[in-house]
Amino acid sequence: MSYTLESIAKLSGVSRGTVSRVINNQPGVKPAVRERVLGVIAETGYVPNPQARSLAGGRTENIGVVVFGNSPLFLSHHLFFEVLQGIQSHSTLNAYDLVLFSNRSDRDAEYWKRIGDKRKVDGLIIMGERIQESYLQYYYERDIPFVLVGKRLSDNIPLFCVTSDYRKGAYEGTKHLLDQGQRKIVLIRGLLNTYHENERYAGYVQALEEAGLGPDESLMLYGQAEKQTAYAEMSRLLEGGVTFDGVFSGNDLMAFGAIEAMKERGLRISQDVAVVGYDDIEAAQYFAPPLTSVRQDKRRIGQEATQLLMRLLHNEIDRSVPSDIIIESRLVIRDSSHSR
């Protein structure tokens, strides 16, 4: 009988990825499990495929960058573009090339599986709004090291994430508005039920509570991380007669949309309503007025994600122990939030 990696995994009662880690003498496998797998290998006489072992050993010298986003035009988004620049610069230093993957149409719903099955890369850096845990589980079981840009949570597999300190950034942005004298501060939220959005909300609430205030549902807008949606939400708020003197936006694009809606109704930005965005994309400094924003060091995020993946590929860290790298954010003050 001819045995495969899959059949050895089935006989051992473990995943394919665990068998691969045992064969390649990698960390992250409990001693009892390692001994059981080695026993099955010995009993069956299984000989690993040399090509498969070569790939598992990290010899393609390619890193895959996977973007699971809402739009196929993700490279036009300043955030992804700047992170990718950081990935590219650091992968070059490590003599690795990049292979770029992106989500395809709904007609090709299994594309994410083929990224793992073809094994054209030694590891993956994954980002985007549409990451599913089933994708990560699939790559993990196939022993493909990966790093996430942005924090995700999982009870089933160890995750390695590089993320900004969203809570502190939102706290500092909101506190800046409070320090200018604003007291009725609109919050424009992005994609709900995501780690980064929850952290931003927590930072916003923390700053309000320290000032003796609290969140007001009438001042919550839901912009879905999009400029046009934020424009529509702000228009609706203004038409309803709600008064406010500050806006903290979960990203710069939503801030742009909100500002356009306010300017159309005669509000003066900074004098009537102070506005702070988040991300500090390149366009923020050229907007009218130039936008105060919490700057994410996007290139550094890409560099740190690449370095973390290198450490995983070289077995310098235990793959069974999750790890987060948190990058500090910085408030950049411009004309949209001048002191009164």
CORZIBEL-V793835 format. One record per backbone hydrogen bond with DSSP energy under -1.0 kcal/mol. CO is the residue of the C=O (numbers start at 1). NH is the residue of the N-H. If there is no record, write none. Layout:
co=CO nh=NH
co=CO nh=NH
This chain:
co=4 nh=8
co=5 nh=9
co=6 nh=10
co=7 nh=11
co=8 nh=12
co=9 nh=13
co=9 nh=14
co=15 nh=19
co=16 nh=20
co=17 nh=21
co=18 nh=22
co=19 nh=23
co=20 nh=24
co=21 nh=26
co=22 nh=25
co=30 nh=34
co=31 nh=35
co=32 nh=36
co=33 nh=37
co=34 nh=38
co=35 nh=39
co=36 nh=40
co=37 nh=41
co=38 nh=42
co=39 nh=43
co=40 nh=44
co=41 nh=45
co=41 nh=46
co=49 nh=53
co=50 nh=54
co=51 nh=55
co=52 nh=56
co=53 nh=57
co=55 nh=58
co=61 nh=97
co=62 nh=122
co=63 nh=99
co=64 nh=125
co=65 nh=101
co=66 nh=127
co=67 nh=103
co=68 nh=130
co=73 nh=76
co=74 nh=77
co=77 nh=81
co=78 nh=82
co=79 nh=83
co=80 nh=84
co=81 nh=85
co=82 nh=86
co=83 nh=87
co=84 nh=88
co=85 nh=89
co=86 nh=90
co=87 nh=91
co=88 nh=92
co=89 nh=93
co=90 nh=94
co=91 nh=96
co=92 nh=95
co=97 nh=63
co=99 nh=65
co=101 nh=67
co=105 nh=108
co=108 nh=111
co=110 nh=113
co=110 nh=114
co=111 nh=115
co=113 nh=117
co=114 nh=118
co=123 nh=64
co=124 nh=147
co=125 nh=66
co=126 nh=149
co=127 nh=68
co=132 nh=136
co=133 nh=137
co=134 nh=138
co=135 nh=139
co=136 nh=140
co=137 nh=141
co=138 nh=142
co=139 nh=144
co=140 nh=143
co=141 nh=17
co=145 nh=124
co=147 nh=126
co=148 nh=162
co=159 nh=323
co=160 nh=148
co=161 nh=325
co=162 nh=150
co=163 nh=327
co=164 nh=166
co=165 nh=169
co=166 nh=170
co=167 nh=171
co=168 nh=172
co=169 nh=173
co=170 nh=174
co=171 nh=175
co=172 nh=176
co=173 nh=177
co=174 nh=178
co=175 nh=179
co=176 nh=180
co=177 nh=182
co=178 nh=181
co=184 nh=245
co=184 nh=246
co=186 nh=248
co=187 nh=221
co=188 nh=250
co=189 nh=223
co=194 nh=198
co=195 nh=199
co=196 nh=200
co=197 nh=201
co=198 nh=202
co=199 nh=203
co=200 nh=204
co=201 nh=205
co=202 nh=206
co=203 nh=207
co=204 nh=208
co=205 nh=209
co=206 nh=210
co=207 nh=211
co=208 nh=213
co=209 nh=212
co=216 nh=219
co=217 nh=220
co=219 nh=187
co=221 nh=189
co=223 nh=226
co=226 nh=230
co=227 nh=231
co=228 nh=232
co=229 nh=233
co=230 nh=234
co=231 nh=235
co=232 nh=236
co=233 nh=237
co=234 nh=238
co=235 nh=239
co=236 nh=240
co=237 nh=242
co=238 nh=241
co=245 nh=274
co=246 nh=186
co=247 nh=276
co=248 nh=188
co=251 nh=255
co=252 nh=256
co=253 nh=257
co=254 nh=258
co=255 nh=259
co=256 nh=260
co=257 nh=261
co=258 nh=262
co=259 nh=263
co=260 nh=264
co=262 nh=267
co=263 nh=266
co=268 nh=272
co=268 nh=273
co=273 nh=270
co=274 nh=247
co=276 nh=249
co=277 nh=294
co=278 nh=252
co=279 nh=296
co=281 nh=284
co=284 nh=291
co=290 nh=336
co=292 nh=277
co=293 nh=332
co=294 nh=279
co=295 nh=330
co=296 nh=298
co=297 nh=301
co=298 nh=302
co=299 nh=303
co=300 nh=304
co=301 nh=305
co=302 nh=306
co=303 nh=307
co=304 nh=308
co=305 nh=309
co=306 nh=310
co=307 nh=311
co=308 nh=312
co=309 nh=313
co=310 nh=314
co=311 nh=316
co=312 nh=315
co=318 nh=321
co=323 nh=161
co=325 nh=163
co=327 nh=165
co=330 nh=295
co=332 nh=293
co=334 nh=337
co=335 nh=338
co=336 nh=275
